[in-house]
Amino acid sequence: MLAVPVTGSLYAGLLLVVVGTGLVKPAMAAMVAEVSGDGKGRREAAFRLFYMCIQVSALIAPVVTGLLAERVAWHLGFAAAAFGMTAGLIQFTLGLRRYGDVGARPPRPVPRPEAAAMLRRAAWVTGAVGALLVVPASCGLLPLPAVLAVLGLTTVTLPFWYLRSLRRTHALGVGHKRRLAGFTALMAASAAFWMIFAQSGSVLSLFAERHTDRDLFGLEVPASWFQSVHPLFVLLVAPLFARLWLRAGPRVDVPVKFAGALITAGLSFLLLAVAARLAEHGPVGPHWLLLVYLLYSCGEIALAPAGLALAAAVAPPGSTSRLLAVNGLFGAVGVVVGGQLFRLTTVLSLAAYFLLLGAFVLGVGTMVALSTPQLRRLIGRPADSGSS
């Protein structure tokens, strides 16, 4: 749909991206959790391998689609992405037999009356959203920024509301409620990391385009290619981190990994503030951006698999997919907040902007580091969320 050069296809394409992402991401992660089993360290190791496989496509995608979009036509870049997704669907279908019964049916099916009630509620909510937002916006009665503001506020509040309602469920024991409280605190902190991560497609790409010397042997490197540097670094450093976790053992558990990731991400933007200050006098060398991508790639490989494994470990029975989806929602919280903070670049210099965000994320990481003993007591030491 996005490859079709018609204005209306944009919204249909984005809707399909939203629906497809919501269906595939938690389902795929839940299948990984089920395949890995409950052995000590197996779950996070499986999620690390799963995460590394994602980085392969993240490495190739900006090179292919960026080159086509920048040098040929934007819609051709979307068409290349559609071709890649079709190839992935074929590969998944052919390999499905290797999974056996994994993912073939829900481990705890929802009873029919409860499922019918859920569908009715979903229909009411969808109808209300359509009547109050979509239809007025389509008719020009409601400004699009207002609709986006409502959607943004919903994204920011939804994961907190869901976890709070889940913790108030009477069927859950005290242990589950305590672990969910620790999970909520760590996920809220992770949103600050994803806020930094979200800048890659906006302010970092603009910095690469406008303030970075991209000349390589007389050829200008496309700015979009810098987005491939990050997954490349993830693939390179992941084996080193795997050895580090093995050597460190249970001392480097989830709170320590989250604190380290946040502190590293904060430092990367403080470094970028220095680069932005130097760029006021002319383009800076690409090594600044490369070092920034290296730092928060190290943070991502520490935080992302640990967050997925923790969600699977603390999930109450029958809620694994939902907790994995909530983990993704906190990433969306960071993306939404980061997107709004990007507006500050209109009133602040780039150096001040990077300094402000870097100092904030560094502060969050420091708070997590200082709260590590309390967080350990809350989440306990699930067998798969410590070492691997």
N, C-alpha and C positions, 0 to 999 in steps of 0.2 A: 504494500500500500504506500509506503514512504517513497518507493522508487517511481511511483506514478507522478508526473509533473503537473498535478492539479492541486489547487489550494485546499480543497475539502479533504483530500486524502491524508493530509497531515494529522488531523484529529482522529480519523479512523485508525491510522497506523499507530499513533501513540496509545490509543485505547487497547489495540491488540498487543502492543508491547507490555502494557500494564497487566492485562489478563494473563498473557503467557508467562511473564516473570512470576506472578503470584502463584501460578499453578506449578511451575517446574522447580523453582528454587527450594522451597521447603520439602517437596516430595523427593527430590534428588538427595538432599541432605539426610532425610529420614531413612532412605534406602542405604546410604553409606553407614549410618549409625547402626542399622540392623545387620548389615553384612559384617561389620567390625566386631560385633559381639560385646561382651562385658569383661574381657580379660584386662588385666592391669596394663595400662598404657596403650592398649590396642586402638581405642576409639580415637584419641587425639592423633595417633600416628596415621590412622586411616583418613582422618579429616585433613591432615597435612598433605598427604599424597593427593587427595581429591582437590585441595586448593592449588597445588602445584600444577595439576592438569588444567585447571581453569586458566592459569597464567600463560600456558602455551598459546591458547586462542587470543588472550589479551595482548600477547607479544606480536602475533601475526596481524591481528585486525587493524590497528592503526596504520601499519605499513601499507596494507592493501587498500583499505577503504580511504585512508587519508590521501594516498597518492592519486587514486581515481577521482576523489572529490575535489582536491585542490588543483589538479592538473588537467582533468578532463571534464567531469560534470558531477555535481553533488548527488544527483539522483542515481548515477551509476555506482557511487559508493554504497548507497542503500541496497541496490540490486546485488552487489557482491556479498553484502551481509546476508541477504535472503538466500543466496546460493549456499553460503556456508552453513546456515541453519538447516537447510534441506539436507545437506550432506550429513550433518549431525543427527538428524531425525532418522535417516536411513541406517546409519551406523548403530544407533541405539536400538532400533527395531531388530536388526540382525543379531545384536548381542544380547537381546532380552532373555533368550533361553538359558544363558549362563547364570542368571539370577535365581533360577528355580522358583520357589514360592515367595521370595522376598518382594514385597510391594504388590503382590498379586491381589491382596485383599486387606482391609483394615484389621489390625490386631484386636481392636475393641470397637466393633461396629456400633454406630448410633442406632438405637431402637427406632422403628418406623414412626411412632407418634412424635418422638422428639425431633427426628429429621424433618417431618412435615411442619412442625412448629418453627424450626429454624428457617425453612424455606419461606414460610409465610412472613416471618420477621424480615428476612432479607428482601423479599418483594416489597414490603412496606417501606423499608429504608431506601431501596433503589427508586421507588416511585416518588418518595418525598424529595430525594435529592434531585431527581429529574424535574419535578414540578417547581421546586424552589430555586434551583440553580441553573440546570442545563437549558431548560426551555426558555426562561427569561434571558439568559445570556445569548442563546441562538437568535432570539428575536430582537436583540439590541436593547432590551429593557434593563439589563444588569451588566455593568462593566466587567470585562474579563478579569482585570486585576482583583476585583472583589471576589470573584469565584475562586481565583487562585489563592487568595488570602484565606478563604474558608478551608480550602483543601489543605493548605499548609498548616493551619492551626489544628486541623483534624489529625494530620500525620504526626504532629509533635505530641499531642495529648493521648492518642489511641493506645500506644504500647503501655504507658503508665496506667491508664484506666483499666486495660485488660489484666495486667498483672495484679493490680489492686483487687479487682473483682475475683480473680483466681485465688488469691490468698485468703479471701473471705469465704471461700467455699467450705461448708461445714464438713464435707466428707474428707478433707485433707487433714492429716495429722500435724502435730506441732513441728515435727522435723521438716516436712515438706514446706510448711509456711516459712520456717526460718531460712531454708535454702532459697526460697523464692525471694525473700527480702534481700539476701546477699546478691542474688542474681540481678535484681532490679538496680541495686546500687552500682554494680560493675557495668551493667549495660548502659546506665545513664552516663557513666564516665567514658565508655567507649564511644558515645555519640560525639564527644569532643575530638576523638581521633578521626572519626569519619568526616567531621567538619573540615579538618585539614586535608584529608584525602580527597574531598569533593572539589578542592581548589584546582586539581590537576587539569580538569577539562575547561576551566575558565581562566583564572588569573595566571596560573602557571603557563598555560598555552599562549596567552597574550604576552607574557614575559618572554617566552621563547621566540615569539614572532616579532616583537617590537624592540626588545632590549638585549637580545642575545646575538652574538656573532655566529651565524650559521654557515659561514663559508668553509667548505671542505675541498681543498685542491681545486679551487676555482668553480666549484658547483655549490649551489645553495641548497642545504638540507631542508625539506619541508618541516614546518613547525610541528605538524601533527605527529611526526616520527618520534619526537621526544616522549610521547605517551607510551611508546613501546619500550623505553628505557626502564620504566618501573617494573613491568612483569619480567623483563630480562634479569634485573637485579634480584627479584624474588626467587626466580629459578636458580640463580647462582648461589644465593646465601642460604636457601632452605636446607641443603645438606649440612652446611656448617652449623646451623642452629640445631638441627636434629642431633648432631654429635654433642653439642653443648648441653642440650637437655638431658642426654644420657649420662654425661659426666656429672652434671649438677644434681640429678636425682630429684627427690620430692622437695628439696629446698626451693627450687624454682617452680612454684605452682602458679595457678591462674592469677591471683592478685599481683604477684611479682611480675608476671609477663605483661599484664595490663599496665602496671605502673611504668615498666621499662619502655613499652610501646609509646605511651603518652609523652613521657619525658623526651624520647628520641624525636617524636614528631614535633614537639614544641621547639626543640633545639634546631630542627631543620628550618623552621620559619624564622628563627632568630638569625640563622646564617643567611637566609634569603633577604632579610632586612639589610644586611651589610651589602649584598650584591645589588639590591635595588638602589642603595645610596651611591654606590660606585657607578651604576648605570645612568645616573643623572648627568654624567659627563661623557656618555657615549656607550655603545654596546659592550657588554662584558663577555668574557669567554664562556663557552658551554660547560666548563668544569663546575661552575657554580650550581647550575641546574642538575648536573649529573650527581653531585655530592648530596644535594637535597633529596633527589629521588632515591639514592642509596640509603639515606637515613630513614626515610619513612617507609621504604621497602622492608628494612629490618624491623621496624615497628609493626608493620602489617603481618609479617610472617610469625611474629610472636603473638599478636592479639587475635587475628581472625580465626585460625584453627582452634585456639584455646576457647574462644567464645562459642563456636559451634559445638565443641565437645562439652563445654559446661552446660549449654542449653539442653543437650541430649541427656546429660547426667542428672540434672536437677528436675527434669520434667516429670510431673505426676503421671501415673499410668494412663495411657491413652492420649497424652497431650504432647508427644514428642514433636510432631509436625508443627503444632501451634507454637511451641516454645522456639523452635528453629525459625519460624516465620517472625516471631517477636524479635529475635536476634537481628534479623534483617530490617525490621521496622526501626530499630534504634540506629541502624546505619542510615536509614531514610531521614530520621530526626536530624542527624548531623549534616546530611546533604541539604535539607531545607534551611537549617540555620545558617550554614555556610553560604548558601546562595543569597540569603538576605544580607548577610554581613558584607558580601561582595559590593553592595551598594555604597559601602563606606569609601570605596576607592574614588568616588566622585568628590568627596570632601577631604580625604586624607591622601597624603603622598603614599606611594607604594611601600616605601621604607617604613613609614609609621604603621601602615596596615599590617604588614608582615610582623612587625614588632609586637603589635597589640595581640594578634592571634597567637603568635608563638608564646608570648608570656602567659596568656590565659591557659593554653593547653599544657604548658609546663607546670603551671600551678595546680591544675587538675591531677596531673601525674604525680606530683609531690604529695597531694592529699591522699591519693590511693596508696602510695608507698607508706605513708605514716599510719594509714588505717588497715594495713595488711593483717595484723593480729585479729582485729575485730571481724574483718571479712572472712578470714579462715574459720573463725568460730561459727559464722553464719552458714557458709556453704559447706563446711566440713571438708573432707578430703575424698570426694568421689573417686572411685578407682581409676577412672579414665581421664580425669581432668588435671592430674598432677604431672608426672613425668611420662616420657614416651621415648 
